[in-house]
C-alpha cells in the first residue's frame, strides 16, 4: 500500500514497542525522515494499527498511517537509528550532522532535539554528508552511535554526550553504510566496493577488509545477520545483493545474486526468517531473496506498487510483530507498507 | 547570510506591476553607506536561471572588469550561493503529480513494449480520473477546485468517446455513459434541491414554489425515480384531479424503459414506442385539465415535466440550465439508443440554444471534443491546465487518433505539450526525476541534458541517481560533465581517490594525471608516502600514473619491510614498463642505489644492464 505524504522519504524506522518486551501495543509507531528537495526536511512520527490485533485489513485506498507529530531537521535525513533501551533515536544529516532526539508519543511535541554535532567534514572544512548512523547493540549502557560519511570517516559518540565524538579516517572514497556487527565492531561499505571491519577498541586500524567480486562495483549499503555477526549482506550499485561469510578473513565466502535493475539502497536480513534478505532499490521495488541455496538456486520475490515508480530509498521491518510488517519510503513522496501474515511474500 | 524578498513601493504614475526585490541579510554594508561597499573589494554576481524565474546570487572577491562583463562570469564556489525565486505553485499538487506520473510512466512502458490493450489503457485512464477526483476533494477549500473539476469533466468525456465506446463496440449505445458523465461532473445545485424536500411534510412541499422547477430539473437530468417518489409523496395534497395526473406522471416516469447490456435494439425500441404512447396519453390528459383549470401551478408543472419526458425540444430547452443538460435530455428522451456518431449533431442542437459568448474554456473544449475537432481541442485543454493538454495529447497519440489529424497540425502536439508540462514542473527542483521522465517520453534529449546538469548534487546518493538517469537515457554530454563536476568537487574537498574514480569514468585522463602529480609532489616534499589509502580504491585503473603510484607504493612497502629482492623486482618493473613519468626516473634510479649496494644480491646481470640503460 502507498500513502502519499508529498515529500521524498529518505529514512524510515520502527520504534520500540511502548509496552516493552511483553508486546501488547494495539498501535505501532514508526519514524520517517524526508529530504529538503521539495520543502524543509522533517523527522515525522507516525502510528499505524498493529496487524497482530487488527481483525480487518486496511483498505488500499485509505491512509494506513496517522501522523502524530513532526520536527524540522537540519538537512536531509539520511539515516535513522533507534536506541534499544531508551526512547531516543539518532539521525544522520546531509549537512554532516549527527543528532539525537528524544521520543514521547503522548506529548504534543513527540520528537524533541536533544543534541546535535557536525560529525563529518572534508579537509577544506566543508560539511560532508553523513551517510549512515547505527546504534551500538548494547542495552543497559550508554550506547554509542557510529556514523559514516562522504568524507571517508567514521565517528563514534555516546548517545548522551555527542560532544565526546571521535573521528577516524578509514577510506579515501565515500563510505555508504555502517552497522555494528558486535558491540565492539562495526562494518562499513564503501564506494570502492569494499567492506571494512573496524574494532572500536582500535579504531585507527582496519581490522579486516574485503573486496567484492568483479571490478568497478560499488557497495551502497551493508547490514549484519541478527544472530551471526560473521554473516553480512551488501547491496551494490548494479542491483546485486551479496551475502558474505567473513569467518575466514583471507578467503571470505561470497554469494552474489542479481536481484534489482538499479542501485540497492538498503538491505536487511528478514527478522522473522533470516534465510531471506530484503532489499530496496532505485528501480522502485523491494525484493526478498532466499540466499541459503546459493547463487545458482536462489529465489527472488519482487514487491512493487503501481502508484510508486521512483526510487524506494529506505525500508524497515518491524521485528516485534508476528505479522511480517514492512514500512518504506520513496522519491515518489510515498510511505509504503506491506503486511503479510507469514514471511513468505507473494507477488 | 540569507536572501529575503519584499515588495518595494511602486511609483504612483507607473502601471501596477509585480516587482520584487531581493535583500541579503545581514546586509553587505549599512544602509546609505555605499562607500563601505566600495572599500570592501568584493563583487556581487547575479546569474538568471535559463528557464525558471530564479536568480542565483553570490558575493566574492573583486573580479577583473573584463570577467564581470562576460556572459557567464565565474562564481567562486567557495562562497555561499543564494538562489531566489518565485515560490512553487505546485506544492498542493504533489500527490496528484506523483500518482499521475506513476500512471503515465506505466502507460509509456506498456505502449513501448506493445503490451497494452484497450482494457489496459482504460485502466490507466481510470487511474488518472481517480487522481483528479481525489484532488478535487482535496482542493475544496483552495482556488484550484474548479480547475480540477474541469479537468475531470474533460478527461471523463475523452475516456467515454475514445476508450469506453471502443471497448463496448462502435455500435454500442453511449446514452448511459453520457448521463453518468453529466451527473458526475455537472451536478445541479443539489443543496437547493435537497432543501426543497428534505425533512418536510408533503403539505409544505406541495405549496413550495421551488417544487415544480425541481421536478423539471429532475426530469431533464433523468432522475425519474426521485421525480416519481416526490410526485407520489405530494400527490394527495394537490387536489383530486391533479393528484391522479401526478400519479400518472409518476407511473410513466418509473416505467421508462432502459436499454440493458446485450439487449437487441429492435426489442428495446418496441418497448420504447409503447411507453412513448403512454407518455403522450398522459400529456393529453394534462393539457385537457389545464384547459379546465388554466393557471394551475401544479398542472403547469406537470405539463412541463411530461413534455420533457416526451422529448419535446421547447420543454427541454426551457428547463435546461446548460447545453450539457439539453444534450443529456435529448439523448435520454429523443434518442435512447444513440451511438457516438450522433453526438456531433446533437451537440450542435443543444449548444445553439445558449449564448456562445457565455461559454467558458471548459464548454468550448467539451464542445469541440464532442465534435471530434481534436486540433482545436488540445489548445483549449491547455487553457484549462497544462496537465490536461499533455496527457490528452499523449493518450490520443498512443491510440492513433492524432494520426488522422496530423495534416492539420503545425507541430506534433504530444512532445509539444509534454515539454510544456515538464517546464512547469521544473519550478520545483525536487521534481527533477518527474521532469526528466516527461522530457524523456517527449524525446527531448537536448533539454534533458540541460535540466539534468542543473540538478543540485547535494549528496553522493543524489549524484548516483542522476548518473543512472544519464546512462539510462544515453545523455553522454551530461554524464561526462557531471562526472567532471563531481571530480572537481571531490578534488577540492581533498577526496582525491574518489575524484580519480569520477575522472576515470568521464575519461578525463588529464585531471587524473594532475592529481597523481599532486600526490607525488607531496611525497617528494615531505618524504612520507601517505597517498596509499588515496589510491587504494582506484589502484586497478588502467591509467599509467595511477599504476605508477600503486606500484611505487608496493615498492615502498616492501623496502620498508626489508623485502629487498621483491622491492627490486617491483622497481625494475616500473622502470622497464615505463610506468614512471620521465621526470621521476632519476629519483627512481636513486631509489635503486641502496638495492645495488646492499649485501643481498637484488639485481642480476640482465637487470643491472636494464637499470643502466
Interface residues (C-beta under 8 A of the other chain):
Chain A: X4 X6 X7 X8 X35 X36 X37 X38 X39 X76 X78 X94 X122 X123 X124 X126 X128 X129 X131 X150 X151 X152 X169 X171 X172 X173 X174 X176 X190 X191 X192 X193 X194 X215 X220 X237 X262 X263 X265 X282 X306 X307 X308 X309 X310 X311 X313 X331 X332 X333 X334
Chain B: X91 X94 X95 X98 X99 X101 X102 X103 X105 X106 X127 X428 X429 X430 X431 X433 X434 X458 X459 X460 X461 X464 X465 X468 X492 X493 X494 X495 X496 X497 X498 X501 X533 X534 X535 X536 X537 X538 X540
